[in-house]
């Protein structure tokens, strides 16, 4: 019943910024976690960032720390990923996820969005 809808992907030049959004619907999110994974062509899915819905505790992957920031709006049941100083290696499909706890492990997340494409040109 849970549904996640990502938006905000696009094409940007290196050094530019994008802001991704993900709207949660179909269930309660209190005391749960939401986050972002990404997958480049020919690569495994990679953890990007996660946040607890109730308190807002965050976790960011080393590869994006200092450049990407995850946040949430509890009233809107929405999480965001502010991506600054984008690099070509950030090019990937970005997936919104939801699960019982904040984690960098794929297995901790039960629900996945359809993905939104982010392309960074040099």
C-alpha positions in Angstrom: 0.0 0.0 0.0 3.0 2.3 0.5 3.8 4.4 -2.6 6.8 6.6 -3.1 6.9 9.2 -5.9 10.2 10.9 -6.8 10.7 14.0 -8.8 13.3 16.7 -9.5 15.8 14.8 -11.7 17.3 16.3 -14.7 20.4 17.3 -16.7 22.9 19.7 -15.1 26.5 20.8 -15.6 29.3 19.8 -13.2 29.2 22.1 -10.2 25.5 22.7 -10.5 22.7 21.8 -8.2 19.5 19.8 -8.2 16.8 19.2 -5.5 15.0 15.9 -5.5 11.7 15.3 -3.8 9.8 12.2 -2.7 6.2 12.0 -1.5 5.1 9.2 0.7 1.6 7.9 0.6 -0.5 4.9 1.7 0.7 4.4 5.3 2.2 5.9 8.5 5.7 7.2 8.5 6.2 8.1 12.2 9.2 6.3 13.7 10.2 5.1 10.3 13.0 6.1 8.0 13.2 7.3 4.4 16.1 7.8 2.2 17.8 7.7 -1.2 19.8 5.1 -3.1 21.2 5.6 -6.6 22.3 3.2 -9.4 24.5 4.1 -12.3 24.5 2.0 -15.5 26.2 -1.3 -15.0 26.7 -0.6 -11.3 25.1 -1.9 -8.1 22.7 0.3 -6.2 24.6 2.6 -3.8 23.4 4.2 -0.5 23.2 8.0 -0.7 21.4 9.3 2.5 18.7 8.5 5.0 16.6 10.3 7.6 14.3 9.3 10.5 10.9 10.8 9.9 10.0 11.7 13.5 13.2 13.2 14.7 15.2 14.0 11.6 18.4 12.2 12.4 20.4 11.9 9.2 23.0 9.6 7.6 25.0 10.5 4.5 27.3 8.4 2.4 31.0 9.4 2.4 30.8 10.0 -1.4 28.2 12.7 -1.0 29.0 14.1 2.5 29.4 17.8 2.4 27.7 18.1 -1.0 24.3 16.5 -0.5 21.8 17.1 2.3 18.7 15.1 3.1 15.8 16.7 4.8 12.1 16.1 5.5 8.8 17.9 5.9 6.7 15.8 8.2 3.4 17.6 7.4 3.9 17.0 3.7 5.2 13.5 4.2 8.0 14.4 1.9 11.8 14.0 1.9 14.2 16.0 -0.1 17.8 15.6 -1.4 19.6 18.9 -2.0 22.5 18.1 -4.3 25.2 20.7 -4.7 28.6 20.7 -6.4 27.4 17.9 -8.6 30.1 15.7 -10.3 29.8 13.5 -13.4 30.1 10.5 -11.2 26.9 11.4 -9.5 25.1 10.5 -12.7 22.6 7.8 -11.8 18.9 6.9 -11.3 18.0 8.0 -7.8 15.5 6.0 -5.9 13.5 7.0 -2.9 13.1 4.3 -0.2 11.1 3.8 3.0 11.7 1.3 5.8 11.5 0.6 9.5 14.9 2.2 10.4 17.6 4.5 9.2 20.3 2.4 7.5 22.8 2.2 4.7 21.7 -1.4 3.9 19.3 -2.1 1.1 17.8 -4.9 3.1 16.4 -2.5 5.7 14.1 -0.8 3.2 10.8 -2.4 2.2 9.5 0.2 -0.3 11.1 1.7 -3.4 10.0 4.5 -5.7 10.3 4.3 -9.5 13.4 6.4 -9.7 14.4 9.7 -11.2 17.3 10.3 -13.6 20.1 12.6 -12.6 22.7 13.4 -15.3 25.7 15.5 -14.7 27.7 16.7 -17.7 31.4 17.8 -17.6 
